[in-house]
Amino acid sequence: MLDPHTQGLLNFINSQPTPSPASVPLETLRASMVVPQAEVEAVASVTEQMISGGDDQPMRLRIYRPESATEPPLPAIVYLHGGGFVLCSLDTHDNICRALCNSAGAVVVSVDYRLAPEQPFPAAPEDGYQALLWLYQQAAELGIDAQAITVAGDSAGANLAAVLCLLSRDRNGPVINKQLLLYPALDARCNSPSMAEFAEGYLLSREQMRWFWQQYLPPSQQHSPYAQPRLADLSGLPPAIVITAEYDPLRDEGAAFAEALMQAGNQVDYQCAGGQIHGFCSYMDALPEARRTLGLLAASL
C-alpha cells in the first residue's frame, strides 16, 4: 500500500497535465523541474568552483560544508543528480545535498555534469570522473580525507555514481569509500516486471524512461558497461547501499543490480522503501520517509 503522505502527493501530481516529454520543448521541461521547498536547510557554507570536466570542457561544482562537523579532515561525498540524464541541475537537488551534508557531517560536492541530448554518453560519466579526480587531488586544501570519499546519486545520478566506481577501478583512480545509490536507473531495455506494473501513474513512467535512454545512449554504445553498469564485471567495487522504492518502475533493476553486486563478492546493503515512489527523497517537506532515508545514507558514513 502506498504511504498515505505519498498517496496525497501522487494524487496532486497526477491531477496536473503530464504531456509526453517528446512533445514539450526541452527548455520548458528543464525549467519545470525545481521542487519548491518550504525552508532551505542551513549549512556552514556553499561555494562554487569551476574545473575542467571531460573533454576539457568547463564544469561547475557546488561545494557544501556542514554546520556541525568535527575537525578536518572531513569525509566527502561526490553527488550526481538525477533527471534521466536530460533534466535537473545543481538547484533541483540542492535540498538533498544540504541534508546529506549536515546529516553526514561531510563535505558534499555536487556535479553540474553535461546533459543529453546535447551531450550524450559518455559526457556525463567523464564529467563525474573528472570531479572525483579533482576532489581527490584537492583533498588536503579542502580539509577532506582523501581516503573517505563516497560517491552518491539518485536515479540517473545513481547510474553515474555506480559508473564512477567502475571507472576508478578500471583506471586505477582514487579509492572510493562507498557508493550510495538511490533508486538507480540501470537498464535501457525498460522491460522489468516493475516497469510494466508501474508503467503509468507513479511519477516516472515507462514512456519517460524510454525517452530518457534514447536521448542519452547512442545505439553504438548500447552495450557499454559504463552506460549500463548491469553489463559490467562487478568484482572489486566499493561497499554499496542500494535503495529502491516499492512503487517505482525502476525497482526491479535496482534490486537485480544489488544482487549482482553481492554475487560478485561486494558488500551490499539493499533496502526497498515500502510505500514509496520514484524520486521520493526530493520531497522532504512532504514525505517523512525522505528524511529518514537520507539519514540512513548519512549514518553509513
N, C-alpha and C positions, 0 to 999 in steps of 0.2 A: 504494500500500500504506500502511495506517495505520502511523504511527510506533510502534515497539514499546512505548515508555513510554505513549503514548496508548491503544494497544490494551489494555494492562493496566488503565489507569484506566477505560476504557469497559467492559471486562468486569465490573469491580466495580460500576460504576454500573448496568449492565443486570441485575445479579443482585439489585438491590433492587426492591421494589414501586414501580411507576410508575402510579398511578391517573390517570385523566383529570382535568385541572385543574378542570373544571366540577363534579366530584364531591367535591372536598375543600374544607372551609371556607377562606376566603381567608386568615384569620389563621394557620391551620395551614400553609398554603403559604408564607406570608411568613416564618414562624418557622423553616422548614427550609432557608432559602437561604444561610446563612453557611457558607463553605468553611473547614474547620479548617486552621490554619496551624501548622507545626512551630515557627516562630520569627517574631516580629514584627520587621520591619526598623526599626532606629532612624532617626529623623530629628531635626533640631535642635529642632523644636517642633511641637506640634499644638494649635491653638486653635479655638474655635468662635465664630461670630458670628451673631446674629440680624439679619435685614434684612427689608424689605418686599418680598415677591415679587409675582407677578402678582395683580391684583385687590386689592392692598394686604394680602394675607394674610401673616402672619409666616412666615419661611422661614429654615432653619438652613443655614449654610455651615460646612464644616470646612476649616481652612487649615493646610497643611503647609509647613514651611520646611526647606530641605535642610541636611544636616550639613556638607557641604563646599561652599562657594559663594564666588564672587568677591564683591567689594564691591558693594553696591547701586548702581544699580537692577538687579534680577534679572528675568529673563523669568518669565512666569506662564502657567499652564495652568488653564483652566476645565474641570473634568471632570464629565461627566454619566454616571452609572452605567447599566448595562444592567438587564434584568429584565422585558422585554416591556411596559414602561410600567405594569406592575402590581405587580411584585415588586422585591425588593432595596432597598438603603439605603446610607447612608454606611458602615456597618460591613461590608457584604458586599464592598465594593470598596476597603476600607482598604489591602489589600496592594498593589493596582495603583497607588494614589495614592502610597504610600510609595516604591515602586520608581521611578516616574516622577520624583518629587520629587528623589531623590538622583541618579539617573542623568542627569537633565537639568540639575541644579543650578538648579531652578526652584521658585518658589512654586506649589503646586497648591491650587486652590480647588474642593473637591468640593461639589456642589449637591444639597441634600435637596429635590428638586422634588416637587410633588404627584403622587400616583399615581391611576391609574384602577383600578376603575370609579367610585370616589367622586368623583374629579375628572378627567373625561375631557379629551381635546383640546378647547381649546388650553391647558389649565392648565400642562402640563409645559414646552412651549416658552416660554410667557410667563414662567414662573419662571426658566428658564435665561437669558432675555434680561435680566431684572432683575438677576441675579447678574453678568452681563457688564457691565452699566452701573455697578453698584456697584463692581466691581473697577477699572474704568477711572477712575471718579471718585475712588477712594481710593488710586490708584496711588502717589502721592508719599508718603502717610502709611505705606503698606505696604512702601515701598522697592522698588517694581515699576516696570519700564519700560513705560509706557503704550503704547508702540509695539511691544511684543513680547509681546502677549497671544495665546495659542493656545487653540483650543477642541478638546476631545478627548472621546471616549466609546466605549463598546463596545455592540454590538447595538442595542437601543432607544436607548441613550445616544448611539450614533454617529449615529442618525437626528436626535436633538436637537442634536448638535453641528453637523451639516450645516445644520439649520434655523436655528441661531443665525447662521450666515454669511449666509443669505438675509435674515433679519430685520434684521440690522445693515446690510446693503447697502440694503435697501428703505426703512429708516427713517433713513438717514444716521447710523447709530450708530457705535460705535468701530470703527476699522480692525482687523481680525483678521489676525494674522500668518500663521497656518497652521491647517488643520483636519486632525486625526488621527482617522481613522475605522477602528475595529476591527470587523470582520465586521458591517457595518451592516444594520439591518432597515429596508427602504425601500419594500416593495411589498406592499400589503394584499391583493393578488389571490392570493398564495401559489401561483402556477401555473408557476414556472420549472422547467426540466428538473432542476436540482439539488434543488428542493423535492420533486419526485417521486422522484428517485433515493435521497435520504436521508430519506425521509418518516418512518421509524421506526428507532430503534436507535442514533442518533448524538447523544445528549444532548438536542438540541432536535428536537421532532417537528413535522410539518406540522399535526397536530391542535392542539398547544400554540400554534403561531404564529397559526393562525386564531383561536383563542380570545383570545389577547392583543389582536389587532387589533379583535375585536368589543368588548372591554372599553374600548378606548382611543378608537376613532374612531366618532363618531356618524354615522349614514347621511347626514345633511345636510352633513357635512364631507368626504365621501369624495374629493372632487376638489381639496381644498385642497393647494397645494404646500408649505404649512408642516406638513402631516401626512405627505405622501408627496413628499419632495423630488425624486423622479424626474420629477414633473409640472411642475417649476418651470423658468423661464428661468434657466439656469445660467451665464450670462455674468457676467464681472466678479467672480469669487469668489476667496477666498484659495487659495494653493497647498495641495494636498491629498496626504496619504498615505492610501491605502485598502488595508487588509489583509483578505483573506478567508482562509478555511480550506478545504482541499481536500474534506473530508468534512462539509461544513456545508450544510444546506438553503438557507441564505441566500447561498451562494457566488455564484450567477449574478446575483442582483440587485445585489450589491456590485460585481461585475465590470462589469455594464452601467452602473452609476452612474459608475464611474471612466471608462469610455469616453465617456459623455455629458459629463462634466466636461471631458475633453480636447477633444471635438468642439466644445465651447462656447468653447475658447480658453484654458482654465485649465491651469496647471502641475500635473501629476498624477504621483505615483509609486505604481503599483499593484503589489502583490505578493500571491500566493496561497501561504499557508503549507502546504507539502506534508505530507501525512500527519496533518493536524490536524483537530480537530473544533470545533464552535461553542463559544465561551467558554473556549478553551484557556488564555488568558492569566491566568485566575483561578486556575490550578493550578500556581503557580510552584514549589511544593515537589516536585511530581511530574513536571513536564514541562520539560526544559531549553529547549525551543523558546519557552516562555512568556517566560522571562527574556531570551532573545536578541531576541525581537520587541519587547519593551518597550524594550530598549536601542537598537534601531534607531529607534524613535519618538523617544526622548530625544535621540539623536545628531542628529536632523534639526533640533533647535532650536539 
